[in-house]
Amino acid sequence: MDSKYNISLNEPSFNSKFNQKRPKSSTPNKKKKMKLLNGKALDQVHTTNGDQPTSTQPPVKLSLLEQRKKLPAYGVRGRLLEEIKKNNSMIIIGETGSGKTTQVPQMIHEARLEGTGMIGVTQPRRVAAITVAMRVAQEMSTTVGEIVGYTVRFEDMTSHKTKVKYMTDGMLLREAILDPLLKAYSFIIIDEAHERTVNGDVLFGIIKQAQKDRIQKNILKLKVIIMSATMNVDTFSSYLDDCPVIYLEGRTYPVTVYHMKTKSNDYQHTALCTIFQIHKESPINHDILVFLTGQEEIENTAYNIRQIAKEIEGCNIRVCPLFAGLPPMQQLEAWRPAPANIRKVILATNIAETSITIPNIKYVVDTGVVKSRRYCSSTGAEFLRVESCSQAACWQRTGRAGRDSPGKCYRLYTAEHFGALSPFTQPDILRCPLAPTLIQILALGIDPATFDLIDKPPDEAVQGAVNLLKQLGAVQGTDSITLTPIGKKMSAFPIDPKFSKMLMNSSEFGCLDEALSIVALISSEGVFQCPISKREEASIAKNKFISPLGDHITLLNVYKAFCNAPFKKQWCRENYLNFRNLTYAQSVRQQLADLCLRQKIQSSSCGQNYDQVLKCLITGLFVNSAWVRNGHSGGTGRYVTATGMTAAVHPSSVLHGTSPAPRCLIYTELISTQRTYISGVSVIEVDWLFQIVPEFARKCRIMH
């Protein structure tokens, strides 16, 4: 390894003190607020040459209780409980691997501090909420859904017995719409607060207000704990009325960090080289975690690893992809132990950065990049860019290597590059579409103008969200914005307001069944599979379902065929369709149907009359309409959107390359990478826009 890497002497190893490693801006200015709880680390050997003792013997398996006792958080539970009892709000900074996510909720429950309420623990990502709940249930000798449960979108594994509830921050936000005081909870723990998701930021404001209101109304106090390994504690502490900051010192195992000596021009190729160097030179009984930017990159790298491994005699590697679009059961493959003498190589997006612990990871390969979405409210486009991570994200990735043994992190960038990175990731609320969040805030009866957020979003973004909701008929007013009756009904659906508006209008077109199926499939992940080695066969199979009307009706064809198939799993395999995603879409559809029933939306079906379905789609997606410039049919396939953006149909669409190009389309997403594309596309008639949304059509000067 010495030929390509040198150990970083500029950054201390992971077993040094946390406030020396993290960015300076995260160290509190008010030192009196900081308390140190010294957790005993298992191994405090500080290595400076990268040579750590390795063993070819498999690690000794410890009982769950023994594993818990070795965590720094467990060793100081008495002191932690004292602080938790004393303070209504507090921040816990604990290094990655200290056990804060699993142990703090357990120690609160074991001390029965929650009383008659629940302990709610939020996670930024679905997979983290599920896997952590499973681990804690295992440690507490119970099954998921009993004392320990989880709730994520369209999946509820809780019962009346549940006392420790893990959930995504979005699910707690939806609970707050029904109960702004969150009376079901006595403790709210917001974990991985540094991620600064939109839902997380909104939750801070709601919880802060709920705390005050419960004191005024003499209701059981709500205690709030904010947890992270890397965050700007001054900002958070000031926001929560100068609450105390507790530092949980120590981590389970040290991690040695390596940087590239020189800049790499191709991080994917460098990652491949690093994987096989590690595999060649290191004992096989530990696995490798590699951070990449997205599904396509992961699938290409997985293919290359498998092809190279075939050429090397005795190269026993199992590749496990891990990204948000992967079905939950396939995601969990990363946690399953590999057979003897086989090394797992897990290729992950930043989904694996926080909270989740994948066993047996000793080596982390950090490319130092992430695929970031940035929304432009003036054009409605989401810009996808591969950009450098923040320092906080890099340290989170590094920490994945030291969970159950001393680890090594190979950063595919120089130490100088790391020093130039931004200390923290920009909050999502400053770069994401706000309409779904705004409708939820209004459903809570909160005035967005006075809502107390940690970081205020740009005025342009807020006004863009208001304008969109006004076009959908969800809000009214100028100085003071309120929900309309239809807006209140739309807020009950955990989906984009454009899709909830479609469902609200479906009975008018007699197509609720079809609209539910389409929205459920859009709300889940992709159903078509296209293995690199079988692209031609997958393309032929896809042709069976393609509709000339576009992607939405094509999805509807797939769903109908799936429901009628006798042996669904085998049928999906034969047709290169994702069985798990289709099964998940079935579950989503049923829950959306239940919500429609509560909203008294009449069940209906239009059969094969797909014009009715497309007209229904227009009621929500009319703002996402695009037409050939100046009304010409031209064969270029270039369209202009309602916001004036010029875009092409995405290559993944069934309408890509259609000749002649349809005159008018509606789309699900407007994405800008190196080019600007519309995806999730369907053909519509221009006259339908004048019939259904005449004011919009006239404003856009669409030609009849």
C-alpha positions in Angstrom: 0.0 0.0 0.0 3.0 2.3 0.6 3.4 2.9 -3.1 0.1 4.8 -3.4 -0.7 6.0 0.1 0.9 7.8 3.0 -0.6 8.0 6.4 -2.0 11.4 7.3 0.1 13.1 9.9 -1.9 16.3 9.6 -5.0 14.7 11.1 -4.9 12.7 14.3 -6.0 9.1 14.4 -9.6 8.4 15.4 -8.6 7.4 19.0 -7.6 10.9 19.8 -9.9 13.4 21.4 -13.0 14.3 19.3 -12.6 18.1 19.6 -9.2 17.8 18.0 -10.5 15.9 15.0 -13.7 17.7 14.1 -13.8 21.1 12.4 -12.9 24.0 14.7 -16.3 25.7 14.1 -18.0 22.8 15.9 -16.2 23.4 19.2 -18.3 25.4 21.6 -17.2 28.9 22.4 -18.8 28.7 25.8 -16.5 26.1 27.4 -18.5 26.0 30.6 -21.3 24.3 28.7 -19.1 21.3 27.8 -19.0 18.3 30.1 -16.9 15.3 29.4 -18.1 11.8 30.1 -15.2 9.5 29.8 -16.1 6.2 28.2 -13.4 3.6 28.3 -12.3 2.7 24.8 -11.2 -0.8 24.1 -8.0 0.0 22.3 -6.2 3.3 22.7 -3.1 2.4 20.7 -2.2 5.5 18.6 -0.6 4.3 15.4 1.3 6.7 13.1 2.7 4.3 10.6 -0.4 2.5 9.6 0.9 -0.9 10.8 -1.7 -2.4 13.0 -1.5 -5.9 14.2 -3.7 -8.2 12.1 -4.8 -11.8 12.6 -6.0 -14.4 10.3 -8.0 -15.9 13.2 -11.7 -15.1 13.2 -12.7 -12.6 15.9 -14.1 -14.0 19.1 -17.8 -13.6 19.2 -19.1 -11.8 22.3 -22.5 -12.0 23.8 -24.8 -9.1 23.2 -24.4 -8.0 26.8 -20.6 -8.2 26.5 -20.8 -6.1 23.3 -22.9 -3.5 25.1 -20.6 -3.3 28.0 -17.6 -2.5 25.8 -19.4 0.6 24.3 -18.3 3.9 25.8 -21.9 5.0 26.3 -22.7 1.9 28.4 -19.7 2.6 30.7 -21.0 6.1 31.7 -24.7 5.4 31.8 -25.0 6.5 35.4 -23.5 9.9 34.7 -25.6 10.2 31.5 -28.8 9.4 33.3 -28.0 12.1 35.9 -27.7 14.7 33.1 -30.8 13.4 31.4 -32.9 13.7 34.6 -31.5 17.2 35.2 -32.1 18.8 31.8 -35.2 19.2 29.6 -33.0 19.7 26.5 -29.5 18.6 26.0 -27.0 17.8 23.2 -24.9 14.7 23.2 -21.8 14.6 21.1 -20.5 11.1 20.8 -17.9 9.7 18.5 -18.9 7.3 15.8 -19.0 3.9 17.5 -19.6 5.2 21.0 -23.0 3.5 21.1 -25.2 6.6 21.6 -27.8 5.6 19.0 -28.5 2.2 20.6 -27.7 2.7 24.3 -29.2 6.1 25.2 -32.8 5.1 24.5 -32.2 1.7 26.3 -30.8 3.3 29.4 -33.8 5.8 29.6 -36.2 2.9 29.3 -34.3 0.7 31.8 -34.5 3.5 34.3 -38.2 3.9 33.4 -37.7 7.6 32.9 -40.3 7.7 30.1 -43.1 7.0 32.5 -46.4 6.5 30.6 -45.0 8.0 27.4 -42.8 6.7 24.6 -39.2 7.3 23.7 -39.2 8.5 20.1 -35.9 8.3 18.2 -35.7 9.9 14.7 -33.3 8.9 12.0 -32.7 10.7 8.7 -33.0 7.5 6.6 -35.5 4.6 6.4 -32.8 1.9 6.4 -31.2 3.4 9.6 -34.5 3.4 11.5 -35.2 -0.2 10.6 -31.8 -1.7 11.2 -31.2 0.2 14.5 -34.6 -0.9 15.8 -33.8 -4.5 14.9 -30.5 -4.3 16.8 -32.0 -2.7 19.9 -34.8 -5.2 19.9 -32.2 -8.0 19.8 -30.2 -6.4 22.7 -33.4 -6.1 24.7 -34.4 -9.7 24.0 -37.7 -8.8 22.4 -39.1 -8.8 18.9 -39.6 -5.8 16.7 -43.1 -4.5 17.2 -43.2 -5.2 20.9 -41.3 -3.0 23.3 -39.1 -1.8 20.4 -40.6 -0.8 17.1 -40.1 1.4 14.1 -42.3 3.5 11.7 -41.2 4.5 8.3 -43.2 5.6 5.3 -45.9 3.0 4.5 -44.6 0.6 7.1 -45.5 0.5 10.8 -43.9 -2.1 13.1 -45.3 -0.9 16.4 -48.0 -1.9 18.9 -49.6 -0.7 22.0 -46.7 -2.2 23.9 -44.0 -0.1 22.1 -42.0 2.1 24.4 -38.9 2.7 22.2 -39.9 3.8 18.8 -37.4 4.4 16.0 -38.7 6.4 13.0 -37.7 8.7 10.1 -38.0 12.4 10.9 -40.7 12.6 8.3 -42.9 10.2 10.1 -42.7 12.1 13.4 -43.5 15.3 11.5 -46.7 13.6 10.2 -47.6 12.6 13.7 -47.2 16.2 14.8 -49.9 17.3 12.2 -52.4 15.2 14.2 -51.0 16.1 17.6 -48.8 19.2 17.7 -48.0 18.6 21.4 -46.7 15.1 20.7 -48.5 13.9 23.8 -47.6 10.2 23.1 -43.9 11.0 23.8 -42.1 11.9 27.0 -38.7 11.8 25.2 -37.8 12.8 21.7 -34.3 12.0 20.5 -33.2 13.5 17.2 -30.2 11.4 16.1 -27.7 12.4 13.4 -28.8 16.0 13.7 -25.8 17.1 11.6 -27.5 15.8 8.5 -29.9 18.8 8.6 -32.7 17.2 6.6 -35.7 19.5 5.8 -38.0 17.4 8.0 -35.4 17.4 10.8 -35.1 21.2 10.7 -38.9 21.6 10.8 -39.1 19.1 13.7 -36.7 21.2 15.7 -39.2 24.1 15.5 -42.2 21.9 16.3 -40.6 20.2 19.3 -39.3 23.5 20.7 -42.8 24.9 20.6 -44.4 21.6 22.0 -42.0 21.8 25.0 -43.2 25.3 25.8 -46.9 24.6 25.2 -46.8 21.4 27.4 -45.3 23.4 30.3 -48.0 26.1 29.9 -50.8 23.6 29.8 -49.3 21.6 32.7 -48.9 18.4 30.6 -46.1 15.9 31.2 -42.8 17.6 30.3 -41.3 16.7 26.9 -37.5 16.0 27.2 -35.4 16.5 24.0 -32.0 15.0 23.3 -30.1 16.0 20.2 -27.3 13.5 19.2 -24.5 13.5 16.6 -20.9 12.8 16.1 -20.1 15.9 14.1 -22.2 19.1 14.4 -22.0 22.8 15.0 -23.0 22.7 18.7 -23.0 26.5 19.2 -25.8 26.9 16.6 -27.9 24.1 18.0 -27.3 25.0 21.7 -28.2 28.6 21.1 -31.4 27.6 19.2 -32.4 25.4 22.2 -32.1 28.2 24.7 -28.4 27.6 25.5 -29.0 24.0 26.5 -26.0 22.0 27.9 -23.7 20.1 25.6 -22.5 16.7 26.8 -19.5 15.2 25.2 -19.3 11.4 25.4 -15.6 10.7 25.1 -14.1 7.6 23.6 -14.9 5.2 20.8 -14.8 1.5 20.6 -11.8 1.0 18.3 -9.3 3.4 16.6 -9.2 4.0 12.8 -6.0 4.8 11.0 -6.6 7.4 8.2 -4.6 7.4 4.9 -4.7 10.1 2.3 -3.6 9.9 -1.4 -0.1 11.3 -2.0 -1.3 12.9 -5.2 -4.6 13.9 -6.6 -6.6 11.2 -8.4 -8.2 12.1 -11.7 -10.6 9.1 -11.8 -11.9 8.1 -8.3 -13.8 5.1 -9.7 -10.7 3.6 -11.2 -8.7 4.4 -8.0 -11.4 2.8 -5.9 -11.2 -0.4 -7.9 -7.4 -0.5 -7.5 -7.7 0.1 -3.8 -10.2 -2.6 -3.3 -8.0 -5.2 -4.9 -4.9 -4.0 -3.1 -6.7 -4.4 0.2 -8.0 -7.8 -0.9 -4.6 -9.0 -1.9 -2.6 -7.7 1.1 -5.0 -8.1 4.0 -6.6 -11.0 5.8 -9.8 -12.1 4.2 -11.9 -12.3 7.4 -12.7 -8.5 7.3 -14.9 -6.7 4.8 -14.6 -3.5 2.8 -17.1 -0.6 2.6 -16.7 1.7 -0.5 -18.5 5.1 -0.8 -19.7 6.0 -4.3 -22.3 8.5 -5.5 -25.3 6.7 -7.0 -26.9 3.6 -8.4 -25.4 3.7 -11.8 -21.9 4.2 -10.4 -22.4 1.4 -7.9 -23.7 -1.1 -10.6 -20.9 -0.3 -13.0 -18.3 -0.7 -10.2 -20.0 -4.0 -9.1 -19.8 -5.3 -12.6 -16.1 -4.4 -13.0 -15.2 -6.0 -9.6 -17.0 -9.3 -10.6 -15.3 -9.3 -14.0 -11.8 -8.7 -12.6 -12.4 -11.2 -9.8 -13.1 -13.9 -12.5 -9.7 -13.3 -13.9 -7.9 -13.8 -10.6 -7.6 -17.3 -9.3 -9.0 -17.8 -5.8 -10.4 -14.2 -5.7 -13.3 -14.8 -3.3 -15.3 -11.6 -3.3 -19.0 -11.0 -2.8 -20.3 -7.6 -3.9 -23.2 -6.1 -2.0 -24.7 -2.9 -3.4 -26.4 -0.5 -0.9 -28.4 2.5 -2.1 -31.7 4.1 -1.3 -33.4 2.8 -4.5 -32.6 -0.8 -3.6 -35.5 -2.9 -2.2 -35.3 -3.2 1.6 -34.6 -7.0 1.5 -31.7 -6.5 -0.9 -30.4 -3.6 1.2 -30.2 -6.1 4.2 -27.9 -8.3 2.2 -25.1 -6.0 3.3 -25.7 -7.1 6.9 -25.8 -10.8 6.3 -22.4 -12.5 7.1 -20.4 -13.8 4.1 -19.5 -17.5 4.0 -16.1 -18.6 5.3 -13.1 -17.4 3.2 -15.2 -14.9 1.2 -14.8 -11.2 1.6 -17.8 -8.8 1.3 -17.2 -5.6 -0.7 -20.1 -3.2 0.1 -20.6 -0.5 -2.5 -22.7 2.2 -0.9 -24.0 5.8 -1.3 -24.0 8.2 1.7 -26.9 6.0 3.0 -24.2 4.1 4.9 -22.6 7.2 6.4 -24.6 7.4 9.7 -26.4 5.4 12.3 -26.3 2.1 10.5 -23.6 -0.4 11.6 -22.6 -3.0 9.1 -20.8 -5.8 11.0 -17.2 -6.9 10.2 -16.2 -3.7 8.3 -12.5 -3.1 8.8 -11.7 -1.1 5.7 -13.4 2.0 4.3 -12.6 3.4 0.9 -13.8 7.0 0.8 -14.0 8.6 -2.7 -14.8 12.0 -1.0 -17.7 12.8 -3.3 -21.5 12.7 -3.1 -24.3 13.2 -5.5 -26.2 16.3 -4.4 -29.6 17.7 -5.4 -30.2 21.4 -5.5 -33.6 22.8 -6.4 -34.1 26.0 -8.4 -37.5 27.4 -7.5 -37.6 29.8 -10.5 -37.2 27.0 -13.1 -38.6 24.0 -11.1 -35.5 22.0 -12.0 -33.5 19.8 -9.7 -29.8 20.0 -10.4 -27.9 16.8 -9.8 -24.2 17.4 -9.2 -21.3 15.2 -8.0 -19.5 17.4 -5.5 -17.0 17.1 -2.7 -18.3 16.0 0.8 -18.0 18.2 3.8 -15.4 17.4 6.5 -18.2 16.2 8.8 -19.4 13.7 6.2 -15.8 12.5 5.7 -15.4 11.8 9.4 -18.7 10.0 9.5 -17.5 7.7 6.7 -14.2 7.1 8.4 -16.0 6.0 11.6 -17.7 3.1 9.7 -14.3 1.3 9.9 -14.0 1.1 13.6 -17.2 -0.5 14.8 -16.0 -3.9 15.9 -12.2 -3.9 15.4 -9.4 -1.5 14.7 -9.9 -0.2 11.2 -8.4 1.7 8.3 -9.8 4.4 6.1 -8.3 5.0 2.6 -9.3 8.5 1.5 -9.0 8.9 -2.3 -8.0 12.5 -2.0 -5.1 14.4 -0.5 -4.8 15.8 3.0 -4.6 19.3 1.5 -7.9 18.7 -0.3 -9.6 17.6 2.9 -8.4 20.7 4.7 -10.0 22.9 2.0 -13.5 21.2 2.4 -16.5 22.9 4.0 -16.7 22.0 7.7 -20.4 21.0 7.5 -23.0 20.0 4.8 -25.3 22.7 3.7 -28.8 22.2 5.3 -31.4 20.6 2.9 -33.9 23.4 3.7 -31.6 25.8 1.8 -31.5 23.7 -1.4 -34.7 21.6 -1.6 -38.3 22.1 -2.9 -40.4 23.4 0.0 -44.0 22.8 -1.1 -44.3 19.4 0.7 -42.9 20.9 3.8 -44.9 24.1 3.6 -48.2 22.2 3.4 -47.3 20.2 6.5 -46.4 23.4 8.4 -49.7 25.0 7.5 -51.6 21.8 8.5 -50.1 22.2 11.9 -51.7 25.7 12.1 -48.3 27.4 12.1 -47.7 30.7 10.3 -44.6 30.0 8.0 -43.6 33.7 8.3 -43.1 33.4 12.1 -42.0 29.7 12.3 -38.8 29.4 14.3 -36.3 27.6 12.0 -32.5 27.2 12.7 -31.8 28.4 9.2 -34.3 30.5 7.2 -34.8 29.3 3.6 -34.4 31.9 0.8 -37.5 34.1 0.3 -37.5 33.1 -3.4 -37.8 29.4 -2.4 -40.6 30.0 0.0 -42.5 32.2 -2.5 -42.1 29.5 -5.1 -43.6 26.9 -2.8 -46.5 29.2 -2.0 -47.1 29.9 -5.7 -47.1 26.2 -6.5 -49.6 25.4 -3.7 -51.8 28.3 -4.9 -51.8 26.9 -8.4 -52.9 23.5 -7.0 -55.6 25.2 -5.0 -54.1 24.1 -1.7 -53.6 27.5 -0.1 -55.2 30.9 -0.1 -54.4 34.4 1.1 -51.6 36.9 0.5 -50.3 38.4 3.7 -51.4 35.4 5.7 -51.4 32.0 4.0 -53.9 29.3 5.1 -55.0 25.9 3.7 -58.1 25.7 1.6 -60.5 22.8 2.4 -58.9 20.8 -0.4 -55.5 21.7 0.9 -56.4 20.2 4.3 -57.4 17.0 2.6 -54.2 17.0 0.5 -52.0 17.4 3.7 -53.3 14.0 5.0 -51.3 12.2 2.2 -47.6 11.5 2.8 -46.8 12.2 -0.9 -45.9 15.2 -3.0 -48.8 17.7 -3.2 -49.0 17.3 -7.0 -49.8 13.6 -6.5 -52.3 14.1 -3.7 -54.1 16.7 -5.9 -54.4 14.0 -8.6 -55.9 11.6 -6.1 -58.3 14.2 -4.9 -59.6 14.8 -8.5 -59.6 11.2 -9.6 -63.3 10.5 -8.9 -64.1 13.4 -11.3 -62.5 11.4 -14.1 -63.7 8.0 -12.8 -60.1 6.6 -12.4 -59.2 6.4 -8.7 -58.0 2.8 -9.1 -55.6 3.7 -11.9 -54.4 6.9 -10.2 -53.6 5.0 -7.0 -51.5 2.4 -8.9 -49.5 5.1 -10.8 -48.9 7.2 -7.7 -47.9 4.1 -5.7 -45.4 3.1 -8.3 -43.9 6.6 -8.5 -43.7 6.7 -4.7 -41.7 3.4 -4.7 -38.5 2.8 -6.6 -37.9 1.7 -10.2 -39.6 -1.5 -11.3 -37.5 -2.2 -14.4 -34.3 -4.1 -14.0 -31.5 -3.9 -16.6 -28.5 -6.1 -15.7 -25.4 -4.9 -17.6 -24.8 -8.4 -19.0 -28.5 -8.9 -20.2 -29.5 -5.5 -21.5 -30.9 -6.8 -24.7 -33.1 -9.4 -23.0 -34.3 -6.9 -20.5 -35.2 -4.4 -23.3 -37.2 -7.1 -25.2 -39.1 -7.9 -21.9 -39.8 -4.2 -21.3 -41.4 -3.9 -24.8 -44.3 -6.1 -23.6 -45.5 -3.3 -21.4 -44.6 -0.1 -23.3 -47.5 2.2 -24.1 -47.2 4.8 -26.9 -49.0 7.2 -24.4 -45.8 7.3 -22.2 -44.2 6.2 -18.9 -47.2 6.5 -16.6 -49.5 4.2 -18.6 -46.5 1.8 -19.1 -46.2 1.6 -15.3 -49.9 1.0 -15.1 -49.6 -1.9 -17.6 -46.8 -3.4 -15.5 -48.8 -3.2 -12.3 -51.9 -4.8 -13.9 -49.9 -7.6 -15.3 -48.1 -8.1 -12.0 -51.4 -8.3 -10.1 -52.7 -10.9 -12.6 -49.6 -13.1 -12.6 -50.0 -16.4 -10.8 -46.4 -16.9 -9.7 -45.3 -13.4 -9.1 -41.7 -13.8 -8.1 -40.9 -16.1 -11.1 -42.9 -13.9 -13.4 -40.9 -10.9 -12.3 -37.6 -12.7 -12.8 -38.7 -13.7 -16.4 -39.7 -10.2 -17.2 -36.7 -8.4 -15.6 -39.0 -6.6 -13.1 -38.2 -5.9 -9.5 -40.4 -8.1 -7.4 -39.6 -6.3 -4.1 -40.4 -2.9 -5.5 -43.7 -4.0 -7.0 -44.7 -5.8 -3.8 -43.8 -2.6 -1.9 -45.9 -0.6 -4.4 -48.8 -2.9 -3.6 -48.5 -2.0 0.1 -48.2 1.7 -0.6 -51.3 1.5 -2.9 -53.3 -0.1 -0.2 -52.4 2.5 2.4 -53.2 5.3 -0.1 -56.5 3.7 -0.8 -57.3 3.6 2.9 -56.5 7.4 3.1 -58.8 8.0 0.1 -61.5 6.1 1.9 -61.1 8.3 4.9 -61.3 11.4 2.7 -64.5 9.9 1.1 -63.0 9.8 -2.4 -65.3 7.5 -4.4 -63.7 4.3 -5.8 -63.8 4.1 -9.6 -62.1 2.6 -12.6 -61.9 3.8 -16.2 -60.8 0.4 -17.6 -58.9 0.9 -20.9 -60.0 4.6 -21.3 -56.6 6.0 -20.6 -57.5 9.4 -21.8 -59.3 9.8 -18.5 -56.2 8.8 -16.6 -54.0 11.3 -18.5 -56.6 14.1 -17.8 -56.5 13.2 -14.1 -52.7 13.4 -14.2 -52.9 16.9 -15.6 -54.9 18.2 -12.6 -51.7 17.7 -10.5 -48.9 17.7 -13.0 -50.1 20.6 -15.2 -47.3 22.7 -13.8 -45.0 20.0 -15.2 -46.2 20.4 -18.8 -43.8 20.9 -21.7 -44.4 21.5 -25.4 -42.5 21.8 -28.6 -41.4 25.4 -29.0 -43.7 27.6 -31.2 -46.0 24.6 -31.7 -43.9 23.0 -34.4 -43.8 19.2 -34.4 -40.0 19.2 -35.2 -38.1 15.9 -34.8 -35.5 17.2 -32.4 -37.4 16.2 -29.3 -36.6 19.5 -27.5 -39.3 20.9 -25.3 -39.9 24.1 -23.4 -41.3 23.9 -19.9 -43.8 26.3 -18.2 -40.8 28.0 -16.5 -39.0 28.5 -19.8 -36.4 25.7 -19.5 -35.4 23.8 -22.6 -35.3 20.1 -22.0 -35.1 16.7 -23.8 -36.9 13.5 -22.9 -34.7 11.4 -20.6 -33.1 8.3 -22.3 -34.9 6.0 -19.7 -38.3 7.1 -20.9 -40.3 5.0 -23.3 -40.9 8.2 -25.4 -37.2 8.8 -25.9 -36.4 9.0 -29.6 -40.1 8.9 -30.6 -40.5 10.3 -34.1 -42.3 12.6 -34.8 -41.9 14.1 -31.3 -45.2 14.5 -29.5 -46.4 18.0 -29.4 -47.2 18.3 -25.7 -46.1 16.3 -22.6 -46.4 16.2 -18.9 -43.5 14.9 -16.8 -42.8 13.8 -13.2 -39.3 15.3 -12.8 -37.2 18.0 -14.4 -33.5 17.0 -13.9 -30.4 18.9 -14.9 -27.1 17.1 -15.0 -24.8 17.8 -18.0 -28.0 18.3 -19.9 -31.6 19.1 -18.8 -34.1 16.2 -19.0 -37.7 15.6 -18.3 -38.4 12.1 -16.9 -41.6 10.2 -16.2 -43.2 11.5 -19.4 -46.7 11.1 -20.9 -48.4 12.4 -24.1 -51.3 14.8 -23.6 -53.4 16.9 -25.9 -52.9 20.7 -25.8 -56.7 21.1 -25.8 -56.9 19.2 -22.5 -54.8 21.9 -20.8 -57.3 24.6 -22.0 -60.2 22.4 -20.7 -58.7 21.5 -17.3 -56.4 24.5 -16.4 -57.4 27.3 -18.9 -55.8 30.1 -16.8 -52.5 28.3 -16.7 -52.6 27.5 -20.5 -53.3 31.1 -21.4 -50.6 32.4 -19.1 -48.0 30.1 -20.7 -49.3 31.1 -24.2 -49.6 27.6 -25.3 -50.8 27.5 -28.9 -54.0 25.6 -29.7 
